């Protein structure tokens, strides 16, 4: 079978998935990504292979991956890799899949008036996406990434090591536990913020992601309250705290930040126009 034929076959096989998952809309892209990632090819070179036959081994690997995707398994978990900012990251079911909306946190962090040698803390790092992107963009920053899950810590450390980011470190920690007594210029986090009854938990890729990284009590605000309440003892004067949250939570998160004593409290919209991140400055 030629690659061109397999790609057409893959799009057809994925049509049933598209009917169930509103996020699975670009079937040609998904088929192309399966081919490129499973066979370790450059997606930009696909046209060079379109009329070349696939070997039996290649076809078996591609069809196995296609069956998993057609059954609803996230593309990132099938291929074991995903992209965030300009980094290729290893991903696994023990962590959330990095999403473009979270890049807004990185943009905000890079725009802040931080010291040249800023100390940054990423709470609940997962794959390490936020922390490692900041470390790669600001080589003079010292970035500490923490996560409660030992599996997530091991995965983030593999990403850090492969990317050779010597200005980043990864620690196992229950939020601030492992950094007691240390103050940072920026604390940043994409914490769990979905209510356990939210119907979105039964849709799309989220169905396969770890609930511990998605769900929080108190209408999804429990972990955000804890992070905000404990942040002041871990921030330098003039330091910042920025958090990702649900699109209907910005007013509640702003109030939590204000109640915790933060100044210059503000929110920003994501690329879809939804309120996505909020933060404030600690001025004791």
C-alpha positions as CSV (number, residue, x, y, z in Angstrom):
1,X,0.0,0.0,0.0
2,X,1.2,3.5,-0.9
3,X,1.4,6.1,1.8
4,X,-1.2,8.2,-0.1
5,X,-3.6,5.3,0.1
6,X,-3.0,4.7,3.8
7,X,-3.6,8.4,4.6
8,X,-7.0,8.3,2.8
9,X,-7.9,5.1,4.6
10,X,-6.9,6.6,7.9
11,X,-9.1,9.7,7.3
12,X,-12.1,7.4,6.6
13,X,-11.4,5.3,9.7
14,X,-11.3,8.5,11.9
15,X,-14.7,9.8,10.7
16,X,-16.6,7.9,13.3
17,X,-14.3,9.4,16.0
18,X,-15.0,12.9,14.7
19,X,-18.8,12.3,15.1
20,X,-18.2,11.6,18.8
21,X,-15.4,14.1,19.6
22,X,-16.0,17.7,18.6
23,X,-12.3,18.4,18.9
24,X,-11.3,15.8,16.3
25,X,-12.0,18.0,13.3
26,X,-8.8,17.9,11.2
27,X,-8.7,14.3,10.2
28,X,-6.0,14.8,7.5
29,X,-3.8,16.4,10.2
30,X,-4.3,13.5,12.6
31,X,-3.5,10.9,9.9
32,X,-0.4,12.8,9.0
33,X,0.7,13.1,12.6
34,X,0.2,9.4,13.1
35,X,2.4,8.6,10.1
36,X,5.1,11.1,11.1
37,X,5.3,10.2,14.8
38,X,4.9,6.4,14.5
39,X,7.5,6.1,11.8
40,X,9.6,9.0,13.1
41,X,9.4,11.1,10.0
42,X,9.4,14.8,9.4
43,X,5.8,15.9,8.8
44,X,7.1,18.6,6.3
45,X,8.5,15.8,4.1
46,X,5.3,13.9,3.7
47,X,4.8,14.8,0.1
48,X,8.1,13.1,-0.7
49,X,6.8,9.7,0.5
50,X,3.2,9.8,-0.8
51,X,3.8,7.5,-3.7
52,X,6.2,5.2,-1.9
53,X,5.0,1.8,-0.7
54,X,4.8,1.0,3.0
55,X,6.5,-2.1,4.3
56,X,4.5,-4.7,6.1
57,X,6.1,-3.7,9.4
58,X,5.3,0.0,8.8
59,X,1.8,-0.8,7.8
60,X,1.3,-3.0,11.0
61,X,2.6,-0.2,13.2
62,X,0.5,2.4,11.5
63,X,-2.7,0.4,11.6
64,X,-2.2,-0.5,15.3
65,X,-1.9,3.2,16.1
66,X,-4.9,4.0,13.9
67,X,-7.1,1.5,15.7
68,X,-6.1,3.1,19.0
69,X,-6.9,6.6,17.8
70,X,-10.2,5.5,16.2
71,X,-11.2,4.1,19.6
72,X,-10.7,7.5,21.1
73,X,-7.2,7.3,22.7
74,X,-5.5,10.7,22.5
75,X,-3.0,11.1,19.7
76,X,-0.3,12.3,22.1
77,X,-0.5,9.2,24.2
78,X,-0.3,7.0,21.2
79,X,2.8,8.7,19.8
80,X,4.3,9.4,23.2
81,X,5.3,12.9,22.2
82,X,3.7,16.4,21.8
83,X,4.8,19.9,21.1
84,X,4.5,22.9,23.4
85,X,5.9,26.3,22.3
86,X,9.0,25.2,20.4
87,X,9.8,22.1,22.5
88,X,9.1,18.5,21.7
89,X,8.1,16.8,24.9
90,X,7.6,13.2,26.0
91,X,4.1,12.6,27.2
92,X,2.3,9.8,29.0
93,X,-1.1,9.0,30.6
94,X,0.3,10.0,34.0
95,X,0.3,13.7,32.9
96,X,-2.0,16.1,31.1
97,X,-1.3,16.7,27.4
98,X,0.2,20.2,26.9
99,X,-2.3,22.5,25.2
100,X,-1.8,25.8,23.2
101,X,-3.9,27.7,25.7
102,X,-1.3,27.1,28.4
103,X,1.3,28.9,26.3
104,X,-0.5,32.1,27.4
105,X,1.1,31.5,30.8
106,X,4.5,31.4,29.2
107,X,3.9,34.6,27.2
108,X,2.8,36.3,30.4
109,X,5.8,35.1,32.3
110,X,8.2,36.3,29.6
111,X,6.6,39.7,29.6
112,X,6.9,40.4,33.3
113,X,9.6,42.7,34.7
114,X,11.6,40.0,36.4
115,X,15.3,40.1,37.5
116,X,17.8,38.8,34.9
117,X,18.6,35.9,37.3
118,X,14.9,35.3,38.3
119,X,14.0,32.3,40.4
120,X,10.8,30.7,39.1
121,X,8.6,28.0,40.6
122,X,6.2,25.9,38.4
123,X,3.6,24.1,40.6
124,X,2.1,20.9,39.2
125,X,4.5,20.7,36.3
126,X,3.2,17.5,34.6
127,X,5.4,17.0,31.5
128,X,7.4,20.1,32.5
129,X,6.0,22.1,29.6
130,X,5.8,25.5,31.3
131,X,9.0,25.2,33.4
132,X,11.2,23.8,30.6
133,X,9.9,26.4,28.1
134,X,10.7,29.2,30.5
135,X,14.2,27.7,31.2
136,X,14.9,27.4,27.4
137,X,13.7,31.0,26.7
138,X,15.6,32.5,29.7
139,X,18.9,30.7,30.3
140,X,19.8,33.0,33.2
141,X,16.6,32.1,35.1
142,X,16.6,29.3,37.7
143,X,13.4,27.3,37.2
144,X,12.2,24.8,39.8
145,X,9.4,22.4,38.7
146,X,7.4,20.4,41.2
147,X,4.7,17.7,41.0
148,X,3.0,15.4,43.5
149,X,3.1,12.4,41.1
150,X,6.4,10.5,41.1
151,X,5.6,9.3,37.6
152,X,5.1,12.9,36.4
153,X,8.3,13.9,38.1
154,X,10.3,11.2,36.4
155,X,8.8,12.1,33.0
156,X,9.5,15.8,33.4
157,X,13.1,15.0,34.5
158,X,13.5,12.9,31.3
159,X,12.3,15.9,29.3
160,X,14.7,18.2,31.1
161,X,17.6,15.9,30.7
162,X,17.0,15.3,27.0
163,X,16.7,19.1,26.4
164,X,19.8,19.7,28.4
165,X,18.3,22.5,30.4
166,X,20.8,22.9,33.3
167,X,19.0,25.9,34.7
168,X,15.9,23.8,35.5
169,X,15.3,21.2,38.2
170,X,12.4,18.8,38.9
171,X,11.3,17.8,42.4
172,X,8.6,15.6,43.9
173,X,6.4,17.8,46.1
174,X,2.9,18.3,47.5
175,X,2.6,21.9,46.2
176,X,5.2,24.0,48.2
177,X,6.4,21.2,50.6
178,X,9.8,20.6,48.9
179,X,10.6,24.4,48.6
180,X,10.0,25.4,52.2
181,X,12.1,28.5,53.1
182,X,12.8,29.4,49.4
183,X,11.4,32.6,47.8
184,X,10.8,33.1,44.1
185,X,10.3,36.0,41.8
186,X,7.5,34.2,40.0
187,X,5.2,31.3,40.9
188,X,3.3,29.9,38.0
189,X,0.8,27.0,37.7
190,X,-1.7,25.2,35.7
191,X,-3.4,23.5,38.6
192,X,-6.5,21.2,38.7
193,X,-9.5,23.6,38.2
194,X,-12.4,21.5,36.9
195,X,-15.4,20.6,39.1
196,X,-16.0,16.9,39.5
197,X,-19.5,17.2,38.0
198,X,-18.3,19.1,34.8
199,X,-19.6,17.3,31.7
200,X,-16.5,18.1,29.8
201,X,-14.7,15.4,31.8
202,X,-16.6,12.9,29.6
203,X,-15.6,14.4,26.3
204,X,-12.6,14.2,24.0
205,X,-9.0,13.6,25.2
206,X,-9.9,14.6,28.8
207,X,-11.6,11.2,29.3
208,X,-8.1,9.6,29.2
209,X,-6.2,12.2,31.2
210,X,-5.5,11.8,35.0
211,X,-8.3,13.1,37.1
212,X,-5.9,14.2,39.8
213,X,-4.5,16.7,37.4
214,X,-7.9,18.0,36.3
215,X,-10.4,17.9,39.2
216,X,-10.5,20.1,42.3
217,X,-13.1,20.5,45.1
218,X,-15.0,23.7,45.8
219,X,-16.3,24.1,42.3
220,X,-12.8,23.5,41.0
221,X,-11.2,26.3,43.1
222,X,-9.8,24.4,46.1
223,X,-6.2,24.0,44.7
224,X,-6.2,27.6,43.4
225,X,-7.2,28.8,46.9
226,X,-4.4,26.8,48.5
227,X,-1.8,28.0,46.0
228,X,-2.8,31.7,46.5
229,X,-3.0,31.5,50.2
230,X,0.5,30.0,50.6
231,X,2.2,31.9,47.8
232,X,3.1,35.1,49.8
233,X,5.6,33.2,52.1
234,X,7.3,31.9,48.9
235,X,7.5,35.2,47.0
236,X,10.0,38.0,47.0
237,X,8.6,41.5,47.4
238,X,7.4,42.5,43.9
239,X,7.1,38.8,42.9
240,X,4.3,37.5,40.8
241,X,1.8,34.7,40.9
242,X,0.0,33.6,37.7
243,X,-2.5,30.8,37.3
244,X,-4.4,29.1,34.6
245,X,-8.2,28.5,35.3
246,X,-11.5,27.8,33.7
247,X,-13.1,30.3,31.4
248,X,-15.8,31.2,33.9
249,X,-13.6,31.3,36.9
250,X,-11.7,34.6,36.3
251,X,-13.8,36.7,38.7
252,X,-13.6,34.1,41.4
253,X,-9.8,33.8,41.0
254,X,-9.3,37.5,41.0
255,X,-11.2,37.7,44.3
256,X,-9.1,34.9,45.7
257,X,-5.9,36.7,44.7
258,X,-7.2,40.0,46.2
259,X,-8.2,38.3,49.5
260,X,-4.7,36.8,49.7
261,X,-3.2,40.3,49.5
262,X,-2.1,40.5,45.9
263,X,-1.9,43.8,44.0
264,X,-2.3,44.6,40.3
265,X,-4.7,41.6,40.0
266,X,-5.7,41.0,36.4
267,X,-6.8,38.4,33.9
268,X,-6.1,37.6,30.3
269,X,-8.0,35.9,27.5
270,X,-6.8,32.9,25.5
271,X,-6.6,32.7,21.7
272,X,-10.3,31.7,21.6
273,X,-11.3,34.8,23.5
274,X,-12.0,33.0,26.8
275,X,-10.7,34.2,30.2
276,X,-7.8,31.8,30.8
277,X,-5.2,33.1,33.2
278,X,-5.1,35.5,36.2
279,X,-2.4,36.8,38.4
280,X,-1.2,39.5,40.7
281,X,1.9,41.0,42.3
282,X,3.0,40.5,45.9
283,X,3.8,43.8,47.6
284,X,4.0,43.3,51.3
